[in-house]
Amino acid sequence: MTMNIYSKRAQSGNGLVVTVSVVMTILTILGAAVSYTGHVSRISQRSRRTALAMEIADGHLEYLFTNWRNIYRKTWVTYGLNTGGTDYSVVGTNDFYTDLYNPSNGCSGCAAPTPITIFSYTTPSPTPIPTPPVIPLLDKSNFPTEPNYTVTQYRIQAVDPMIDLDANGNAQKETSWGSGTYTSLAVSAVPPPAYGPNTWQYSYYYLASVDVSVPALGTNSGTVTAKVRRVFEKKFDMPWTYAMLYMDDLEFNPSSSFTLDGPVQANGNLYIGTSNFTAQDRVGYGGDYVNGYSPNDTSSHSGGISTPNFPANEPPSQISPFLPFGWNLSSGDNYHEIIERPPGSGDTISNIRYYNQADYRILIDAGNNMTITDYMGNALTSGNEYKQIHDNITTNQVLQDNREGTLVRITTVDLGAITSNLNKLPSWNHTGTGGIIYISDTSAGTAVNATLNGNTVSTTKRGIRLTNGGTLPSSGMTVVAENPVYIQGDYNTGGTPPSDSGTYTSPTVNGYTRVKAAVIGDAINVLSGAWSDANSDQAISKRVATSTTVDAALVSGEVPSSSGYYSGGGENFVRFLEDWQKNSNTFTYYGSMIELFNSQQGTGRWSGAASTYKAPGLHWYYDSNFQTGAPPGNLQIAAYLQQQRWYQVY
């Protein structure tokens, strides 16, 4: 009996021990869980605070980029015309000071900002010349989720392509290439360039730095600091890198098969509405890409919308716009000014106006009087030099342009005759990069009487015609006009090339090497070798073309889609006035097509009506020779890009 009682008591004691042990184990596990949960919570909160600090830093970096780009878009520093077509619009760190990095705060003794001329035709020389504004910190109201953050670094600095920094994070560069020794990069110094795969491709780099601290656990429990860095790139290129480059919206809606074999870029939106379009190289756009029609084009297109053709696995991609010289135009300005005569004084773009780049300048007034000057501004009035130009230019000719819907007074330039004896033209190719002729009928917009086939009308339209351009000087040639240009016959082909007979990949005669050439004007029209002014006001059956080949870069304007009219699209970059279909005639083209502006003089809207023209078979090819050289003259493009990003967290 006693033993039974003892056994029950022992069992009862053992049960109590087990219970206590289980409870203790549970409490231990619970405590560990609570501790772990608290630890995870702290890590999670720190991660959220880290993300918040990086978000605030990224916001400041975006603001720095916007200001850096906008300052640059109003900046240019021209180095003259002997740079092979390059305009180095590059400035140093001192043009991008911020609230936290300037001579009064964070950069004691640093050079003051460099005065920058603002591009404006209406106010060409602001007085005083302004300096770039200091880039302010963003207001804290932009980040309402954490008003207690602090910014301890906020700067942009010019750097070398390898982003070499000293121990204090300041830019430095090699004393000489490959030396391995470095020296400080002064805040007023232009950063060293990096070079691209093609001629005239350069990039310049800037490092943007933002350090942001936010409270870690409440406002009095330490901070989390994110140090975020981003590289800005100013990338220069030549427009001739592209088979077709548009500063504005670009549309393609060809009614028959149309193929482009080089790179295509639109700075604006890209609209392609048909499977008739085929791209054989990369296609880019700065705004949006739409498989369809522009909202500004309310005209009717046959066949409905279908999918265009692109290289395999390479659909159109969004690319930062490339702007001429990287400029951002002020209200009322446009790139047409590059081809216009300069103002009387205070010309801020004098070094890149084609008028000033030209070897010879020819101006025709309302009375058909001709003024010829050389690149120094010296007037030519007599002698062999004068006669070589004057006697090979014919004024006061007339043709009917059915797209413009009126007669056009024409000045015809016999290029073959002018360049037949360059020894008589001592100013030719004065830069060593090829010859440039600038010509303008300055009376455009002034009404004069013009007569064709006994029909006299008053017209304000003017045009420049280029004839006998089959063989061009071996050093290259650019012709520029602020009027519409009419290219008549084969151009830069050496004669009648095989491409005119169906061998489209042979655009020159045997033994002739096409030279670097460009034709630049308000609009570009191509007339075949069969063109007759006398038939220009006759029915389309009297204006029958012959196959024609043009080998040159073309720079021109467009009449954009609006008010129920289609612009004509990229497929009608070149304008035609003849019946090319009667004998299945073709237009073969090798070059690079650049749309810089809206046409100011050739403003007739595109029309596919047979009374205007019947389209040729188009065989267009990008001239890959432009990858290793440019036509004479200075025309460069630049883009502003954001590249690598990295960060550290403390």
Long-range contacts (C-beta under 8 A, 24 or more apart in sequence): 42-217, 45-216, 45-217, 46-216, 46-217, 46-224, 49-214, 49-215, 49-216, 49-224, 50-224, 50-226, 50-649, 52-145, 52-146, 52-149, 52-214, 53-149, 53-212, 53-213, 53-214, 53-224, 53-225, 53-226, 53-649, 54-212, 54-226, 54-228, 54-647, 54-649, 55-143, 56-143, 56-146, 56-149, 56-151, 56-212, 56-214, 56-226, 57-210, 57-211, 57-212, 57-226, 57-227, 57-228, 57-647, 58-228, 59-138, 59-142, 59-143, 60-137, 60-138, 60-151, 60-154, 60-210, 60-212, 61-208, 61-210, 61-228, 61-230, 61-645, 63-135, 63-138, 64-98, 64-135, 64-154, 64-156, 64-208, 64-210, 65-208, 65-230, 65-232, 65-640, 65-642, 67-96, 67-135, 68-96, 68-135, 68-156, 68-206, 68-208, 68-232, 68-640, 69-232, 69-640, 70-328, 71-95, 71-96, 71-116, 71-132, 72-234, 72-326, 72-640, 73-323, 73-326, 73-327, 73-328, 73-640, 74-116, 74-118, 74-119, 74-327, 74-328, 75-116, 75-132, 75-326, 76-117, 76-119, 76-325, 76-326, 76-327, 76-349, 78-351, 78-352, 80-351, 81-351, 81-356, 81-357, 81-431, 81-634, 82-431, 82-432, 82-433, 83-634, 84-200, 84-433, 84-630, 85-200, 85-238, 85-433, 85-630, 85-633, 85-634, 85-635, 85-636, 86-200, 86-202, 86-236, 86-634, 86-636, 87-325, 87-351, 87-352, 87-634, 87-636, 88-190, 88-202, 88-236, 89-234, 89-325, 89-326, 89-638, 90-190, 90-191, 90-204, 90-234, 91-116, 91-190, 92-158, 92-186, 92-187, 92-188, 92-189, 92-190, 92-191, 93-156, 93-157, 93-158, 93-171, 93-185, 93-187, 93-188, 93-189, 93-206, 94-187, 94-188, 95-132, 96-132, 96-135, 96-156, 96-157, 96-206, 97-132, 97-134, 97-135, 98-134, 98-135, 98-136, 98-137, 98-154, 98-155, 98-156, 99-134, 99-135, 99-136, 99-137, 99-154, 100-137, 100-151, 100-152, 100-153, 100-154, 100-155, 101-153, 101-154, 101-155, 101-156, 102-134, 106-155, 107-187, 110-187, 111-186, 111-187, 111-188, 114-188, 117-348, 118-330, 118-348, 119-327, 119-329, 119-330, 119-333, 119-348, 119-349, 120-330, 120-332, 120-333, 120-348, 121-332, 121-333, 121-337, 121-343, 122-332, 124-343, 124-345, 124-346, 124-347, 124-348, 125-345, 125-346, 125-348, 146-214, 146-215, 148-214, 148-215, 148-219, 149-212, 149-213, 149-214, 150-212, 150-213, 151-210, 151-211, 151-212, 152-211, 152-212, 152-213, 152-225, 153-209, 153-210, 153-211, 153-227, 154-209, 154-210, 154-211, 155-208, 155-209, 156-206, 156-207, 156-208, 156-209, 156-232, 157-185, 157-187, 157-206, 157-207, 157-209, 158-185, 158-187, 158-189, 158-190, 158-191, 158-204, 158-205, 158-206, 159-185, 159-191, 159-205, 159-206, 159-207, 159-231, 160-185, 160-191, 160-192, 160-205, 161-192, 161-193, 161-194, 161-203, 161-205, 163-205, 163-207, 163-231, 165-207, 169-209, 171-207, 196-235, 196-237, 198-237, 198-238, 198-241, 198-627, 198-628, 199-238, 199-627, 199-628, 199-629, 199-630, 200-236, 200-237, 200-238, 200-630, 200-636, 201-235, 201-236, 201-237, 201-238, 201-241, 202-235, 202-236, 203-233, 203-234, 203-235, 203-236, 204-233, 204-234, 204-236, 205-231, 205-232, 205-233, 205-234, 205-643, 206-231, 206-232, 206-233, 206-234, 207-231, 207-232, 208-232, 224-649, 224-650, 225-649, 225-650, 226-647, 226-648, 226-649, 227-647, 227-648, 227-649, 227-650, 228-645, 228-646, 228-647, 229-645, 229-646, 229-647, 230-642, 230-643, 230-644, 230-645, 231-642, 231-643, 231-644, 231-645, 232-640, 232-641, 232-642, 232-643, 233-640, 233-641, 233-642, 233-643, 234-326, 234-638, 234-639, 234-640, 234-641, 235-638, 235-639, 235-640, 235-641, 236-326, 236-636, 236-637, 236-638, 237-322, 237-636, 237-637, 237-638, 237-639, 238-626, 238-630, 238-635, 238-636, 238-637, 239-322, 239-324, 239-553, 239-555, 239-592, 239-594, 239-635, 239-636, 239-637, 240-553, 240-592, 240-594, 240-626, 240-630, 240-631, 241-592, 241-626, 241-627, 242-592, 242-594, 242-622, 243-281, 243-592, 243-593, 243-620, 243-621, 243-622, 244-570, 244-573, 244-592, 244-593, 244-594, 244-595, 245-322, 245-592, 245-593, 245-594, 245-595, 245-637, 246-558, 246-570, 246-595, 247-323, 247-324, 247-335, 247-595, 247-596, 247-597, 248-558, 248-560, 248-595, 248-598, 249-287, 249-294, 249-296, 249-560, 249-561, 250-285, 250-569, 250-570, 250-595, 251-293, 251-294, 251-297, 251-561, 251-566, 251-567, 251-569, 251-570, 252-277, 252-308, 252-569, 252-570, 252-571, 253-277, 253-293, 253-297, 253-301, 253-566, 253-569, 253-571, 254-569, 254-571, 255-302, 255-608, 255-615, 256-615, 258-571, 258-618, 259-620, 260-570, 260-620, 260-622, 261-620, 261-621, 261-622, 262-592, 262-621, 262-622, 262-624, 263-622, 264-570, 265-319, 265-322, 267-321, 267-322, 267-323, 268-321, 269-294, 270-316, 271-297, 272-308, 273-301, 273-305, 273-306, 274-301, 274-303, 274-305, 274-306, 274-308, 275-306, 275-307, 275-308, 275-309, 276-306, 276-308, 277-308, 277-309, 277-571, 278-308, 278-309, 279-308, 279-309, 279-310, 279-311, 280-311, 281-311, 281-622, 282-311, 282-314, 282-317, 283-310, 283-314, 283-315, 283-316, 283-317, 284-316, 284-317, 284-318, 284-319, 285-316, 285-317, 285-318, 285-319, 286-318, 286-319, 286-320, 286-321, 289-316, 289-318, 294-561, 296-560, 296-561, 296-562, 297-561, 297-565, 297-566, 297-567, 298-564, 299-561, 299-564, 299-565, 299-566, 301-566, 319-639, 320-639, 320-640, 320-641, 321-639, 322-637, 322-638, 322-639, 323-637, 323-638, 323-639, 324-596, 324-635, 324-636, 324-637, 325-352, 325-636, 325-637, 325-638, 326-637, 326-638, 326-639, 326-640, 334-597, 334-598, 335-596, 335-597, 336-482, 336-522, 336-557, 336-596, 336-597, 336-598, 336-600, 338-596, 338-635, 339-480, 339-481, 339-482, 339-520, 339-521, 339-522, 339-555, 340-482, 341-440, 341-442, 341-482, 351-634, 352-634, 352-635, 354-436, 354-438, 354-478, 354-480, 354-520, 354-633, 355-438, 355-480, 357-431, 357-436, 357-438, 357-633, 357-634, 358-436, 358-437, 358-438, 358-480, 359-425, 359-427, 359-428, 359-429, 359-430, 359-435, 359-436, 359-437, 360-389, 360-425, 360-427, 360-428, 360-436, 360-437, 360-438, 361-438, 361-439, 362-389, 362-393, 362-413, 362-437, 362-438, 362-439, 362-440, 363-439, 363-440, 363-442, 364-395, 364-411, 364-439, 364-440, 364-441, 364-442, 364-443, 365-442, 365-443, 366-442, 366-443, 366-446, 366-448, 368-395, 368-396, 370-395, 374-427, 375-427, 375-430, 376-427, 384-424, 385-424, 385-425, 385-426, 385-427, 387-424, 388-418, 388-421, 388-424, 388-425, 389-418, 389-425, 392-417, 392-418, 393-418, 393-439, 397-465, 397-533, 398-450, 398-451, 398-452, 398-533, 399-452, 399-463, 399-486, 399-533, 399-536, 400-452, 400-536, 400-537, 401-461, 401-463, 401-525, 401-536, 401-577, 401-604, 402-577, 402-611, 402-612, 402-613, 403-575, 403-577, 403-602, 403-604, 403-605, 403-606, 403-607, 403-612, 403-613, 404-461, 404-602, 404-603, 404-604, 405-604, 406-457, 406-459, 406-461, 407-450, 407-452, 407-455, 407-457, 407-459, 407-461, 407-537, 408-450, 408-459, 408-461, 408-462, 408-463, 408-484, 409-441, 409-448, 409-450, 409-459, 409-461, 409-462, 409-463, 410-462, 410-463, 410-464, 410-465, 410-486, 410-533, 411-439, 411-441, 411-462, 411-463, 411-464, 411-465, 412-465, 412-466, 412-467, 413-437, 413-439, 413-464, 413-465, 413-466, 413-467, 413-479, 414-467, 414-468, 415-466, 415-467, 415-468, 415-469, 415-472, 415-477, 415-479, 416-467, 416-468, 416-469, 416-470, 416-471, 417-468, 419-472, 419-473, 419-477, 422-473, 428-473, 429-473, 429-475, 429-632, 431-632, 433-475, 433-476, 433-632, 433-633, 434-473, 434-475, 434-476, 434-477, 434-478, 434-515, 434-516, 434-631, 434-632, 434-633, 435-473, 435-475, 435-476, 435-477, 435-478, 435-632, 436-477, 436-478, 436-479, 436-480, 436-632, 436-633, 437-477, 437-478, 437-479, 437-480, 438-480, 438-481, 439-464, 439-479, 439-480, 439-481, 440-464, 440-481, 440-482, 440-483, 441-483, 444-482, 444-483, 444-601, 445-601, 452-533, 452-534, 452-536, 452-537, 453-534, 453-537, 455-537, 461-601, 462-601, 463-525, 464-521, 465-527, 466-491, 466-519, 470-494, 470-495, 471-495, 471-512, 472-515, 472-517, 473-515, 474-513, 474-515, 475-515, 475-632, 476-515, 476-516, 476-517, 476-631, 476-632, 477-515, 477-517, 477-518, 477-631, 477-632, 478-517, 478-518, 478-519, 478-520, 478-631, 478-632, 478-633, 479-518, 479-519, 479-520, 480-520, 480-521, 480-633, 481-520, 481-521, 481-522, 482-521, 482-522, 482-601, 483-521, 483-522, 483-601, 484-521, 484-522, 484-523, 484-524, 484-525, 484-599, 484-601, 484-602, 485-519, 485-520, 485-521, 485-522, 485-523, 485-524, 485-525, 485-556, 486-525, 486-526, 486-527, 487-519, 487-524, 487-525, 487-526, 487-527, 487-550, 488-527, 488-528, 488-529, 488-531, 489-527, 489-528, 489-529, 489-531, 489-548, 490-529, 490-548, 490-549, 490-550, 491-517, 491-519, 491-549, 491-550, 491-551, 491-552, 492-517, 492-550, 492-551, 492-552, 493-549, 493-551, 497-549, 497-588, 499-547, 499-549, 499-586, 499-588, 499-619, 500-546, 500-547, 500-548, 500-549, 500-586, 500-588, 501-547, 502-586, 504-586, 504-588, 504-619, 504-621, 505-621, 507-549, 507-551, 507-588, 507-590, 507-621, 508-551, 514-551, 514-590, 514-623, 514-625, 516-625, 516-626, 516-629, 516-630, 516-631, 516-632, 517-551, 517-552, 517-553, 517-631, 518-552, 518-553, 518-554, 518-555, 518-631, 518-632, 518-633, 519-552, 519-553, 519-554, 519-555, 520-554, 520-555, 520-556, 520-633, 521-555, 521-556, 522-556, 522-557, 522-599, 522-600, 522-601, 522-602, 523-556, 523-557, 523-575, 523-599, 523-601, 523-602, 524-554, 524-556, 524-573, 524-574, 524-575, 525-574, 525-575, 525-576, 525-577, 525-602, 526-550, 526-574, 526-575, 526-576, 526-587, 527-577, 527-578, 528-578, 528-580, 528-585, 530-578, 531-577, 531-578, 536-577, 539-611, 540-578, 540-579, 540-610, 540-611, 540-613, 540-614, 541-579, 541-582, 543-577, 543-578, 543-579, 544-578, 544-579, 544-582, 544-583, 545-576, 545-578, 545-579, 545-580, 545-585, 545-616, 546-583, 546-585, 547-585, 547-586, 547-587, 547-588, 547-616, 548-585, 548-586, 548-587, 548-588, 548-616, 549-587, 549-588, 549-589, 549-590, 550-587, 550-588, 550-589, 550-590, 550-591, 551-589, 551-590, 551-591, 551-623, 552-591, 552-631, 553-591, 553-592, 553-593, 553-594, 553-623, 553-626, 553-631, 554-591, 554-592, 554-593, 554-594, 555-594, 555-596, 555-635, 556-593, 556-594, 556-595, 556-596, 556-599, 557-595, 557-596, 557-597, 557-598, 557-599, 557-600, 557-602, 558-595, 558-598, 558-599, 559-598, 559-599, 559-602, 559-603, 559-604, 559-605, 559-606, 560-598, 565-605, 565-606, 566-606, 567-606, 568-606, 571-618, 572-606, 575-602, 575-606, 576-613, 576-615, 576-616, 577-612, 577-613, 578-613, 578-614, 579-610, 579-613, 579-614, 580-613, 580-614, 580-615, 580-616, 580-617, 581-614, 581-615, 581-616, 582-614, 584-617, 585-616, 585-617, 586-616, 586-617, 586-618, 586-619, 587-616, 587-617, 587-618, 587-619, 588-619, 588-620, 588-621, 589-618, 589-619, 589-620, 589-621, 590-621, 590-622, 590-623, 591-622, 591-623, 591-626, 592-622, 592-623, 592-626, 594-635
